[in-house]
Amino acid sequence: DTKTDFPNRRISNLKKDPIYQNRIIDSVNRMHYDETHGMNPYTVVKVILKQLKRKRMKAIVTVGLKYKLIQGLFKILPYRFKYWIIYKLYAK
């Protein structure tokens, strides 16, 4: 996630849902935290500019060591375990 001012401008229109409301609020709060404490946008811009200078740009580029490690792990982990990790992060 990239640190931007967007989360502070987000307008919430959560419907009152007695079953899922707490889960939705927790997930949105987690996303808000990730977006406000994320990577510096200038780091992402540097990677984009580097790609623009290439003769053949990559279709997908991962920025940052942490995300590269996660991407590498996700290539070798079973799908069910990957989805469990994502569930624990955002849907707990």
N, C-alpha and C positions, 0 to 999 in steps of 0.2 A: 504494500500500500504506500501511496505517496502522500506526504504531509501537505495538505492544502487547507484553504479556508472554507471549503465546501461544507464540511460537517456542521459548522456554526451557522450556516445559512439554510440548512435542511429544514423543511416545514413538515411536521409530522401530522398525518391524518389517519392515525391508527383507529380502526373500528373497534368497538367494544365487543370483544369475543371472549366469553368466559372460559373457554377451553384453552385457547392458544395465546391469550393476551400476554401472560408473563413470559412465555417462551419468545414471542416476537419482540417484546421490549428488551429482553436480555440479549437477543441476537443483534438488534439495532444498536444497543449500547456497546457491544463488542466491536461492531463495525466502526462506530464513532471513535472509539479508543484507538483502533488500528489506523484510522485515517488521520487522527490528530497527532499520533506519535510515530508516523511512518517515515519513510526515506525522504531526504531532501529532494525537492523537485529538480534542482540543478544537476543532481547526479543522473537523473533520468534524461534530462536534456542533453547532457554530455554523451550518453550512450546513443541517443537518437541522432545527434549530429555525426557521430562516428559512423553510424550505419548509412547515413545519407552520403557520406564520402566514398562508400564502397561501390565497386562496380556492380556487384550482385548483392543486394541487401537480403538479410535473413528475414523470413516471414514472421518468425517469433523470436524475440530476444528477451532473456531473463536478466534483470538488473539487480545487482547486489549479491554478495557472497551467501548470505543467509538463504535467499530465495533460490540460488543456484544449487545449494546443498539440498534444500527441500525438493526441488525438481528432480535432482539425481536420485534421491530416495524414492520418490513417487514412481520413477521408472521401473524400479525393481520390486516394490511392494505389491502384494496382491490387492485387487480392487476393493475387496471387503474391508481390509485393514485401512486403506486410504479413506474410504467413506466413513469409517468409524472415527478416524482422526478429525476429519472435517466436522462430523457431528459433535464431537467433544469440544471443538473450538467455537462453533456457532449455534448449535441447536441444543446444547445441554440444559 
